[in-house]
Amino acid sequence: MAATPAQADPACQNYEFPGAELVIFQSDSWGVKIPTTGQRMTGRLYATDRGAESNNFAHYGSPSGGINGTIIDFTVAWDDGHRSHYFGSVMGDGHGAGERDDVRTVGAGPDNTTWHTEQPLKCIPAPAAAPAQPAPMPADPPPAAPQPAKATATVIEGTDVYDAPDGDGNEVGVFLATGRGLEIVDPGCRDDWCHLAVAEAPGGVGWVYQPHLQMAG
């Protein structure tokens, strides 16, 4: 069996027949005309001896098979009961070429016939790659929840700071001058005493007698 013909340009990996009819020439002087659609062989074919004085004598048959990628493989069931298996591939110039075997009752045997197509086959371009999609923009973070306004108090009469409310606490050694503004912190104000943020007091907080303060708002 002869070597398989060189494959077509590797830039093309998929071929189809060039039109409605494919013509192949055989090394035994016969020519075969085969109806084709896309990558398949269809309908009825006929073969004539190109070396004969008259081309009136012809063989008819039904093909099955076609092209798969760059491989050509089809079988012809001739009307006289004989069958032939054609196989080959697309060559570098785009033409198909290969060999033919007799198909017998048991197996197949080479008949030393080679063939090539009259027309170059048609490359089916690979589908274009889809353009890369841009990465989605990150979603804007949700707006921060508005913070409640901090309650404040202004000293309207100079006063000492204590470590506990209700007159039960001790002075912490900090005196607040009139006009100083301070933030009210938890637990807030109760029973005429307010818990304030006082940076210079121990722990940064202290209790102040509320009548010495004016509440904001």
C-alpha positions as CSV (number, residue, x, y, z in Angstrom):
1,M,0.0,0.0,0.0
2,A,1.4,3.4,-1.0
3,A,2.1,6.1,1.6
4,T,-0.6,8.5,2.5
5,P,-0.2,11.8,0.5
6,A,1.2,14.8,2.4
7,Q,-1.5,16.7,4.3
8,A,-2.7,20.2,3.4
9,D,-1.4,23.4,4.9
10,P,-1.8,23.0,8.7
11,A,-3.3,26.4,8.8
12,C,-6.5,24.8,7.5
13,Q,-7.8,21.9,9.5
14,N,-11.2,21.4,7.9
15,Y,-12.2,21.1,4.2
16,E,-15.4,20.6,2.1
17,F,-16.0,19.8,-1.5
18,P,-15.7,22.8,-3.9
19,G,-19.1,22.6,-5.5
20,A,-22.0,20.4,-6.6
21,E,-19.8,17.9,-8.4
22,L,-16.3,16.4,-7.7
23,V,-14.2,15.0,-10.5
24,I,-11.4,12.5,-9.7
25,F,-8.9,11.0,-12.1
26,Q,-7.6,7.5,-11.5
27,S,-4.3,6.0,-12.5
28,D,-6.1,3.3,-14.5
29,S,-7.3,6.1,-16.9
30,W,-10.8,6.2,-15.5
31,G,-12.5,9.4,-14.4
32,V,-15.3,9.6,-11.8
33,K,-17.8,12.4,-11.4
34,I,-19.5,12.4,-8.0
35,P,-22.3,14.7,-6.8
36,T,-21.4,16.5,-3.5
37,T,-22.9,18.8,-0.9
38,G,-20.6,20.4,1.6
39,Q,-18.5,17.5,3.1
40,R,-20.8,14.7,1.9
41,M,-21.2,12.7,-1.3
42,T,-24.8,12.3,-2.5
43,G,-26.9,11.1,-5.4
44,R,-25.5,9.0,-8.3
45,L,-22.0,9.0,-9.7
46,Y,-20.7,7.7,-13.0
47,A,-17.2,6.7,-14.2
48,T,-15.9,6.6,-17.8
49,D,-12.6,5.3,-19.3
50,R,-10.8,8.4,-20.4
51,G,-8.4,6.3,-22.4
52,A,-11.0,4.6,-24.5
53,E,-11.8,5.7,-28.0
54,S,-15.4,6.3,-27.0
55,N,-16.7,7.5,-23.6
56,N,-20.1,6.0,-24.2
57,F,-19.4,3.1,-21.9
58,A,-19.8,4.1,-18.2
59,H,-20.2,2.6,-14.8
60,Y,-22.8,4.0,-12.4
61,G,-22.9,3.7,-8.7
62,S,-23.9,5.2,-5.3
63,P,-21.3,6.8,-3.1
64,S,-21.3,7.1,0.7
65,G,-18.8,9.0,2.8
66,G,-17.0,12.3,2.3
67,I,-14.5,14.5,4.1
68,N,-13.8,14.7,7.8
69,G,-11.3,17.5,8.5
70,T,-8.5,16.7,6.0
71,I,-9.3,13.0,5.6
72,I,-11.2,11.8,2.5
73,D,-12.9,8.4,2.8
74,F,-15.8,7.1,0.8
75,T,-17.1,3.8,-0.7
76,V,-18.9,3.3,-4.0
77,A,-21.5,0.6,-4.5
78,W,-21.4,0.0,-8.3
79,D,-24.5,-1.0,-10.1
80,D,-22.8,-4.3,-11.2
81,G,-22.5,-5.4,-7.6
82,H,-18.8,-4.5,-7.2
83,R,-17.7,-2.1,-4.5
84,S,-14.7,0.2,-4.2
85,H,-13.2,1.9,-1.2
86,Y,-11.5,5.3,-1.8
87,F,-9.3,6.8,0.9
88,G,-6.8,9.6,1.1
89,S,-6.3,13.2,2.3
90,V,-5.9,16.8,1.3
91,M,-2.5,17.6,-0.1
92,G,-0.5,20.7,0.4
93,D,-1.9,22.3,-2.8
94,G,-5.5,21.7,-1.7
95,H,-6.2,18.8,-4.0
96,G,-7.3,15.5,-2.7
97,A,-5.3,12.3,-3.4
98,G,-5.2,8.7,-2.3
99,E,-5.7,5.1,-3.1
100,R,-8.5,2.7,-4.0
101,D,-9.2,-0.8,-2.6
102,D,-11.5,-3.5,-3.9
103,V,-14.2,-4.4,-1.3
104,R,-14.8,-8.1,-1.3
105,T,-17.1,-10.4,0.4
106,V,-14.5,-10.9,3.1
107,G,-12.3,-7.9,3.7
108,A,-10.8,-5.6,1.1
109,G,-7.8,-5.9,-1.1
110,P,-5.6,-3.3,-2.8
111,D,-6.0,-2.9,-6.5
112,N,-2.9,-0.6,-7.0
113,T,-5.1,2.2,-8.3
114,T,-4.4,5.8,-7.1
115,W,-6.5,8.9,-7.6
116,H,-6.5,12.6,-7.3
117,T,-9.2,15.3,-7.6
118,E,-9.4,17.6,-10.6
119,Q,-10.3,20.6,-8.4
120,P,-8.7,21.8,-5.2
121,L,-10.9,21.4,-2.1
122,K,-12.4,24.3,-0.2
123,C,-11.0,25.3,3.2
124,I,-13.6,25.9,5.9
125,P,-12.2,28.7,8.0
126,A,-12.1,28.2,11.7
127,P,-14.6,30.3,13.5
128,A,-13.2,33.6,14.7
129,A,-12.4,33.7,18.4
130,A,-14.9,35.7,20.4
131,P,-13.5,39.0,21.4
132,A,-12.4,39.1,25.0
133,Q,-15.0,40.7,27.2
134,P,-13.8,43.5,29.5
135,A,-13.8,42.6,33.1
136,P,-16.9,44.0,34.9
137,M,-16.4,47.2,36.7
138,P,-16.6,46.7,40.5
139,A,-19.8,47.8,41.9
140,D,-19.8,51.0,43.9
141,P,-19.9,50.3,47.6
142,P,-23.2,51.2,49.2
143,P,-23.2,54.7,50.7
144,A,-22.3,54.7,54.3
145,A,-25.2,55.0,56.7
146,P,-25.4,58.6,58.1
147,Q,-24.0,58.8,61.6
148,P,-26.2,60.3,64.2
149,A,-25.1,63.7,65.4
150,K,-23.1,63.5,68.6
151,A,-24.8,65.1,71.6
152,T,-22.7,67.9,73.1
153,A,-22.8,70.3,76.1
154,T,-21.2,73.6,76.7
155,V,-19.9,74.6,80.2
156,I,-21.8,77.8,81.3
157,E,-20.3,77.8,84.8
158,G,-16.9,76.6,85.7
159,T,-17.1,73.2,87.3
160,D,-15.2,70.2,88.6
161,V,-15.3,66.7,87.0
162,Y,-16.2,63.7,89.1
163,D,-15.7,60.0,88.8
164,A,-19.3,59.1,89.6
165,P,-22.7,60.9,89.4
166,D,-25.4,61.8,92.0
167,G,-22.9,63.6,94.3
168,D,-21.4,60.2,95.3
169,G,-18.3,60.6,93.3
170,N,-14.8,62.1,93.9
171,E,-13.2,65.0,92.1
172,V,-10.7,63.8,89.6
173,G,-8.6,67.0,89.6
174,V,-9.9,68.5,86.4
175,F,-11.7,71.9,86.3
176,L,-13.7,72.8,83.3
177,A,-13.7,76.5,82.3
178,T,-16.8,78.3,81.0
179,G,-17.4,78.1,77.3
180,R,-15.8,74.7,76.8
181,G,-17.7,72.3,74.6
182,L,-17.7,68.6,75.4
183,E,-19.3,65.5,73.9
184,I,-21.9,63.6,75.9
185,V,-21.0,59.9,76.0
186,D,-22.8,56.8,77.3
187,P,-24.7,56.4,79.5
188,G,-25.5,60.1,78.8
189,C,-27.3,62.3,81.3
190,R,-29.5,61.3,84.3
191,D,-30.6,62.9,87.5
192,D,-28.9,66.2,86.8
193,W,-25.5,64.6,86.0
194,C,-23.9,64.1,82.5
195,H,-21.2,61.7,81.5
196,L,-18.8,63.6,79.3
197,A,-15.7,63.0,77.2
198,V,-12.9,64.8,79.1
199,A,-9.5,64.1,77.6
200,E,-7.5,65.0,80.7
201,A,-9.7,63.0,83.1
202,P,-8.7,59.5,84.1
203,G,-10.0,57.2,81.4
204,G,-10.9,60.2,79.2
205,V,-14.4,60.6,80.8
206,G,-16.0,62.1,83.8
207,W,-19.3,63.2,85.4
208,V,-20.3,66.8,85.5
209,Y,-23.2,68.5,87.3
210,Q,-25.8,69.3,84.6
211,P,-26.9,72.7,85.9
212,H,-23.3,73.9,85.0
213,L,-23.9,72.8,81.4
214,Q,-26.0,74.0,78.5
215,M,-27.2,71.2,76.2
216,A,-26.8,71.6,72.4
217,G,-30.0,72.1,70.6
